[in-house]
């Protein structure tokens, strides 16, 4: 039998998965099923300490699925993270216990046959069993593995993004069309929760498509043979509380990964970031990383960086992460400069388009001695506006 972690009892610091800055009560797992009220809404969970008892695993819990581990004789707590607690069962399985239910994203990857078959050749470790209720995944069980240290992930971040790109490539057949309106509504919902002064919306292109959710954490990457494998996680609690559930494009996951790494000063220049996204782009359809899809005028990478930073700010406020909150606020302060530039460029774009249409109309319908000078002037105006637009556009990386 495993002992209850010290961080979750008595007057010790709350475990990393407990949003102590969001609620006004101490961590009492026995009350999670009743729901915890917060300024962002009530959320529900279960007492994961039940699953730290050997006898619990031989019971018939409702909502159990998959090849449930049998004859459990030892349980060892190996880590705690933002999503929950990780335990080893008989040194044969790794179970992730999720105190709060936010989605069924992890179990669906394994239970929905078309996705499971498509992902069977990808660098994604699928669970073999789990427990869920009507609110989401309570726990999932993986084959035995050892996760890589955070320092190794930071040093080998190109391998991580390549693995994530391979996962996204397997999910291409299940992509859904651009849902620009709902993505922008999602941003508004997060902004409203956080009461931030930044407001940003994007048009996106039709090549930006939604994918089945595969949530990635820096502490959930393992090594198998000569390659990295991703350990999927549920939707984060702050995401669940701040925004409606929505299929997001693959670039949103990569932007979140990039921003996490940026917090650790992994990237030294925009060229490093560009190489990071290009590594992912070599794995996925080329249209996902076309010039138009990555253009900042269409949202590009920047809008998903913004999305990631809002969620990281929400995380910082919920879990009392002062340094992270300061970093997020500083980044969001700089967003106003990009928005001001984009505002100027909308005027330039209108001038570019108007000049082009005026030149075409004059060439087709005009006559007399002023026709050619007018056509040349309108075309020249459109050309100059185009050059200014190209030069002033914030680069994607």
C-alpha positions as CSV (number, residue, x, y, z in Angstrom):
1,X,0.0,0.0,0.0
2,X,1.3,3.5,-0.8
3,X,1.3,6.2,1.7
4,X,-0.7,9.4,1.1
5,X,1.8,12.1,-0.2
6,X,2.8,14.5,2.5
7,X,1.8,17.5,0.3
8,X,-1.9,16.5,0.5
9,X,-2.4,16.2,4.2
10,X,-2.4,18.3,7.3
11,X,-1.1,21.9,7.0
12,X,1.5,21.1,4.3
13,X,1.5,22.9,1.0
14,X,-1.3,21.9,-1.4
15,X,-0.4,19.4,-4.1
16,X,0.4,20.9,-7.5
17,X,-3.0,19.8,-8.9
18,X,-5.0,21.7,-6.3
19,X,-6.0,25.3,-7.5
20,X,-5.6,26.7,-4.0
21,X,-5.6,30.4,-5.3
22,X,-9.0,29.8,-7.0
23,X,-10.9,28.4,-4.1
24,X,-11.3,29.5,-0.5
25,X,-10.9,26.2,1.3
26,X,-8.2,23.7,2.1
27,X,-7.6,20.6,0.0
28,X,-10.2,18.0,1.2
29,X,-10.5,15.3,-1.4
30,X,-13.6,13.8,0.3
31,X,-15.6,16.9,-0.7
32,X,-14.6,16.9,-4.4
33,X,-17.6,14.9,-5.5
34,X,-19.9,17.6,-4.1
35,X,-18.2,20.2,-6.2
36,X,-15.9,23.1,-5.3
37,X,-17.2,26.6,-5.9
38,X,-14.8,29.1,-7.4
39,X,-14.9,32.5,-9.0
40,X,-14.8,30.7,-12.4
41,X,-17.6,28.2,-11.7
42,X,-18.0,25.0,-9.8
43,X,-15.9,22.0,-10.6
44,X,-16.1,18.4,-9.6
45,X,-13.8,15.5,-8.8
46,X,-13.2,12.4,-6.6
47,X,-11.0,11.3,-3.8
48,X,-8.0,9.7,-5.6
49,X,-6.6,8.5,-2.3
50,X,-9.1,5.6,-2.7
51,X,-7.0,4.3,-5.6
52,X,-3.9,4.3,-3.4
53,X,-5.3,1.3,-1.5
54,X,-4.4,-2.1,-3.0
55,X,-7.8,-3.6,-2.3
56,X,-9.5,-0.8,-4.2
57,X,-8.2,-2.2,-7.5
58,X,-9.9,-5.5,-7.1
59,X,-13.3,-3.9,-6.7
60,X,-15.9,-3.4,-9.4
61,X,-15.9,0.4,-9.8
62,X,-18.6,1.8,-12.2
63,X,-17.2,3.3,-15.3
64,X,-14.2,0.9,-15.6
65,X,-13.0,0.1,-19.1
66,X,-10.2,-1.7,-20.9
67,X,-7.7,-4.4,-19.7
68,X,-8.0,-3.5,-16.0
69,X,-4.8,-4.4,-14.0
70,X,-5.3,-7.5,-11.8
71,X,-3.6,-8.9,-8.7
72,X,-2.3,-5.5,-7.6
73,X,0.1,-6.0,-4.6
74,X,2.0,-2.7,-4.6
75,X,1.3,0.9,-5.3
76,X,4.0,3.5,-5.4
77,X,3.4,7.2,-5.8
78,X,6.1,8.5,-8.2
79,X,5.1,12.1,-9.0
80,X,2.4,14.7,-8.8
81,X,1.7,17.3,-11.5
82,X,-0.8,19.8,-12.7
83,X,-3.3,17.1,-13.8
84,X,-3.0,14.8,-10.8
85,X,-0.9,12.0,-9.3
86,X,1.2,9.3,-11.1
87,X,1.5,5.8,-9.5
88,X,3.3,2.6,-10.4
89,X,1.2,-0.6,-10.0
90,X,3.3,-3.7,-9.4
91,X,6.1,-2.1,-11.4
92,X,4.1,-3.2,-14.4
93,X,1.7,-0.3,-15.1
94,X,1.6,3.4,-14.7
95,X,-1.7,4.9,-13.6
96,X,-2.5,8.6,-13.8
97,X,-5.1,9.6,-11.2
98,X,-7.0,12.8,-12.1
99,X,-8.6,14.4,-9.0
100,X,-10.8,16.7,-11.1
101,X,-12.8,15.7,-14.2
102,X,-12.5,18.0,-17.2
103,X,-12.9,15.8,-20.3
104,X,-12.8,12.3,-21.7
105,X,-10.1,13.2,-24.1
106,X,-7.6,10.6,-23.0
107,X,-10.0,7.6,-22.8
108,X,-11.6,8.5,-26.2
109,X,-8.2,8.2,-27.9
110,X,-8.1,4.6,-26.9
111,X,-11.8,3.7,-27.0
112,X,-12.9,5.2,-30.3
113,X,-11.7,2.6,-32.8
114,X,-10.9,4.8,-35.8
115,X,-8.7,7.1,-33.8
116,X,-7.1,4.2,-32.0
117,X,-6.2,2.5,-35.2
118,X,-4.9,5.7,-36.8
119,X,-2.7,6.4,-33.8
120,X,-1.4,2.9,-33.4
121,X,1.7,3.7,-35.5
122,X,2.2,7.1,-34.0
123,X,4.5,8.1,-31.2
124,X,1.6,8.4,-28.8
125,X,1.3,6.0,-25.8
126,X,-2.4,5.0,-25.5
127,X,-3.9,3.9,-22.2
128,X,-4.9,0.2,-21.8
129,X,-7.5,0.8,-19.1
130,X,-9.2,3.5,-17.2
131,X,-12.1,4.8,-15.1
132,X,-14.5,7.5,-16.1
133,X,-17.8,9.1,-15.1
134,X,-20.2,11.4,-16.7
135,X,-17.9,14.4,-16.1
136,X,-14.7,12.9,-17.5
137,X,-11.7,10.7,-17.0
138,X,-10.9,9.8,-13.4
139,X,-7.8,7.7,-14.1
140,X,-6.1,6.0,-17.0
141,X,-3.6,3.1,-16.9
142,X,-0.6,3.0,-19.3
143,X,2.0,0.3,-19.9
144,X,5.1,0.8,-17.8
145,X,7.3,3.6,-18.9
146,X,9.6,6.2,-17.5
147,X,9.2,9.9,-18.4
148,X,12.1,12.0,-19.4
149,X,13.4,14.8,-17.1
150,X,12.4,18.3,-17.9
151,X,16.0,19.3,-18.7
152,X,16.1,16.5,-21.4
153,X,12.9,17.7,-22.9
154,X,14.2,21.3,-23.1
155,X,17.5,20.1,-24.7
156,X,15.7,17.9,-27.2
157,X,12.6,20.1,-27.9
158,X,12.9,19.5,-31.7
159,X,12.4,15.8,-31.1
160,X,9.3,16.6,-29.0
161,X,7.7,18.8,-31.6
162,X,8.5,16.2,-34.3
163,X,6.7,13.5,-32.2
164,X,3.7,15.8,-31.8
165,X,3.8,16.5,-35.6
166,X,3.7,12.7,-36.2
167,X,0.6,12.4,-33.9
168,X,-1.1,15.3,-35.7
169,X,-0.3,13.7,-39.1
170,X,-2.2,10.5,-38.1
171,X,-5.2,12.6,-37.1
172,X,-5.5,14.4,-40.5
173,X,-8.3,12.2,-41.8
174,X,-10.4,13.3,-38.8
175,X,-9.9,17.0,-39.1
176,X,-12.9,19.3,-39.1
177,X,-13.3,22.6,-41.0
178,X,-12.3,26.0,-39.7
179,X,-14.5,27.1,-36.9
180,X,-13.2,30.7,-36.8
181,X,-16.3,32.1,-35.0
182,X,-16.2,29.6,-32.2
183,X,-12.4,30.0,-31.8
184,X,-12.8,33.7,-31.4
185,X,-15.7,33.2,-29.0
186,X,-13.4,31.0,-27.0
187,X,-10.8,33.7,-26.8
188,X,-13.5,36.2,-25.6
189,X,-14.6,33.8,-22.9
190,X,-11.1,33.5,-21.6
191,X,-10.5,37.2,-21.7
192,X,-13.8,37.8,-19.9
193,X,-12.8,35.4,-17.1
194,X,-9.4,37.0,-16.7
195,X,-10.6,40.5,-17.3
196,X,-7.6,41.3,-19.4
197,X,-7.2,44.5,-21.3
198,X,-6.1,42.7,-24.5
199,X,-8.7,41.7,-27.0
200,X,-7.6,39.9,-30.2
201,X,-9.6,38.1,-32.9
202,X,-8.4,36.4,-36.1
203,X,-10.0,35.5,-39.4
204,X,-7.8,32.3,-40.1
205,X,-7.7,30.6,-43.4
206,X,-9.7,27.6,-44.5
207,X,-6.6,25.5,-44.1
208,X,-6.5,26.0,-40.4
209,X,-8.6,23.0,-39.3
210,X,-9.7,21.4,-36.0
211,X,-8.2,18.1,-34.7
212,X,-9.2,15.6,-32.0
213,X,-7.7,16.8,-28.7
214,X,-4.3,15.5,-27.7
215,X,-3.0,17.5,-24.7
216,X,0.7,17.6,-24.2
217,X,2.7,18.4,-21.0
218,X,6.4,18.9,-20.7
219,X,6.5,16.3,-17.9
220,X,4.8,13.7,-19.9
221,X,7.2,12.6,-22.6
222,X,8.8,9.2,-22.5
223,X,11.6,7.4,-24.4
224,X,10.9,4.2,-26.2
225,X,13.7,2.6,-28.2
226,X,15.2,5.4,-30.2
227,X,12.2,7.8,-30.3
228,X,10.2,9.9,-28.0
229,X,6.5,9.1,-27.2
230,X,3.8,11.5,-26.0
231,X,1.8,10.6,-22.9
232,X,-1.7,12.3,-23.5
233,X,-3.3,14.3,-20.7
234,X,-6.9,15.5,-20.1
235,X,-8.0,19.1,-20.8
236,X,-6.5,21.4,-18.2
237,X,-8.7,22.5,-15.3
238,X,-8.4,26.2,-16.2
239,X,-9.3,25.5,-19.8
240,X,-12.4,23.6,-18.6
241,X,-13.4,26.5,-16.3
242,X,-12.6,29.4,-18.6
243,X,-13.7,28.4,-22.1
244,X,-16.1,26.1,-24.0
245,X,-14.7,22.8,-25.2
246,X,-13.8,23.1,-28.9
247,X,-11.6,21.3,-31.4
248,X,-8.5,23.3,-31.9
249,X,-5.9,23.2,-34.7
250,X,-2.6,21.4,-34.3
251,X,-0.8,24.8,-34.3
252,X,-2.6,25.6,-31.0
253,X,-0.9,22.7,-29.3
254,X,2.5,23.6,-30.7
255,X,2.1,27.2,-29.7
256,X,1.3,26.1,-26.1
257,X,4.4,23.9,-26.2
258,X,6.5,26.8,-27.6
259,X,5.3,29.2,-24.9
260,X,6.0,26.7,-22.1
261,X,9.6,26.3,-23.5
262,X,9.9,30.1,-23.9
263,X,9.2,30.5,-20.1
264,X,12.4,28.4,-19.6
265,X,14.4,30.6,-22.1
266,X,14.9,27.7,-24.5
267,X,14.7,29.9,-27.6
268,X,17.4,32.4,-28.1
269,X,16.1,34.1,-31.3
270,X,13.2,34.2,-33.8
271,X,15.2,31.8,-36.0
272,X,15.1,29.2,-33.2
273,X,11.3,29.5,-33.1
274,X,11.0,29.3,-36.8
275,X,13.1,26.1,-36.9
276,X,10.9,24.7,-34.1
277,X,7.7,25.3,-36.2
278,X,9.3,24.1,-39.4
279,X,10.2,20.8,-37.7
280,X,6.5,20.4,-36.9
281,X,5.6,21.6,-40.4
282,X,7.6,18.8,-42.1
283,X,5.3,16.2,-40.5
284,X,1.9,17.8,-41.2
285,X,0.1,18.9,-44.5
286,X,2.1,21.7,-46.1
287,X,-1.0,23.9,-46.3
288,X,-1.1,24.1,-42.5
289,X,2.2,26.0,-42.6
290,X,1.7,27.9,-45.9
291,X,2.5,31.6,-46.0
292,X,-1.2,32.5,-45.9
293,X,-1.9,30.2,-42.9
294,X,1.0,31.6,-40.9
295,X,0.4,35.2,-41.9
296,X,-0.1,37.3,-38.8
297,X,-2.9,39.2,-40.6
298,X,-4.8,35.9,-40.6
299,X,-3.9,35.1,-37.0
300,X,-1.1,32.7,-37.9
301,X,1.0,31.5,-35.1
302,X,0.6,34.7,-33.1
303,X,-3.1,34.3,-32.3
304,X,-2.4,30.8,-30.8
305,X,0.6,32.1,-28.9
306,X,-1.9,34.6,-27.5
307,X,-4.4,31.8,-26.7
308,X,-1.7,29.8,-24.9
309,X,-0.5,32.8,-22.9
310,X,-4.1,33.5,-21.7
311,X,-4.4,30.0,-20.5
312,X,-1.0,30.1,-18.8
313,X,-2.1,33.4,-17.1
314,X,-5.2,31.6,-15.9
315,X,-3.1,28.7,-14.6
316,X,-0.8,31.2,-12.8
317,X,-3.8,32.8,-11.1
318,X,-5.5,29.5,-10.2
319,X,-2.4,27.9,-8.7
320,X,-0.7,31.0,-7.2
321,X,2.3,31.1,-9.6
322,X,3.5,34.6,-9.1
323,X,6.5,34.4,-11.4
324,X,4.5,32.9,-14.2
325,X,1.8,35.5,-13.8
326,X,4.4,38.2,-14.1
327,X,5.8,36.7,-17.3
328,X,2.4,36.3,-18.8
329,X,1.4,39.9,-18.0
330,X,4.6,41.2,-19.6
331,X,4.0,39.2,-22.7
332,X,0.4,40.4,-23.0
333,X,1.5,44.0,-22.6
334,X,3.6,43.7,-25.8
335,X,0.5,42.4,-27.7
336,X,-0.8,45.9,-28.0
337,X,2.1,46.8,-30.3
338,X,1.3,44.0,-32.6
339,X,-2.4,44.9,-32.6
340,X,-1.5,48.6,-33.4
341,X,0.6,47.4,-36.3
342,X,-2.2,45.2,-37.6
343,X,-4.6,48.2,-37.3
344,X,-2.3,50.3,-39.5
345,X,-2.0,47.5,-42.0
346,X,-5.7,47.1,-42.4
347,X,-5.7,50.7,-43.7
348,X,-2.8,50.0,-46.0
349,X,-4.5,46.8,-47.2
350,X,-7.7,48.8,-48.0
351,X,-5.5,51.3,-50.0
352,X,-3.8,48.4,-51.8
353,X,-7.0,46.8,-52.8
354,X,-8.7,50.0,-53.7
355,X,-5.8,51.1,-55.9
356,X,-5.8,47.7,-57.7
357,X,-9.5,47.8,-58.4
358,X,-9.4,51.4,-59.5
359,X,-6.6,50.6,-62.0
360,X,-8.5,47.6,-63.4
361,X,-11.7,49.6,-63.7
362,X,-10.0,52.5,-65.4
363,X,-8.2,50.2,-67.8
364,X,-11.4,48.5,-68.8
365,X,-13.9,51.4,-68.8
366,X,-11.9,54.6,-69.0
367,X,-11.0,56.6,-72.1
368,X,-9.5,59.9,-73.1
369,X,-6.1,61.5,-72.3
370,X,-6.3,60.9,-68.5
371,X,-6.9,57.2,-68.8
372,X,-3.3,56.0,-68.8
373,X,-2.0,58.5,-66.2
374,X,-4.9,57.4,-63.9
375,X,-4.3,53.7,-64.5
376,X,-0.6,54.2,-63.8
377,X,-1.2,56.3,-60.7
378,X,-3.7,53.8,-59.2
379,X,-1.5,50.8,-60.0
380,X,1.5,52.7,-58.5
381,X,-0.5,53.4,-55.3
382,X,-1.5,49.7,-55.0
383,X,2.1,48.7,-55.5
384,X,3.5,51.0,-52.9
385,X,0.8,50.0,-50.5
386,X,1.6,46.3,-51.2
387,X,5.3,46.9,-50.4
388,X,4.5,48.7,-47.2
389,X,2.1,46.0,-46.2
390,X,4.7,43.3,-46.8
391,X,7.4,45.2,-45.0
392,X,5.4,46.2,-42.0
393,X,3.6,42.9,-41.4
394,X,4.8,41.3,-38.1
395,X,6.7,38.2,-39.0
396,X,5.1,34.9,-37.9
397,X,8.0,33.9,-35.8
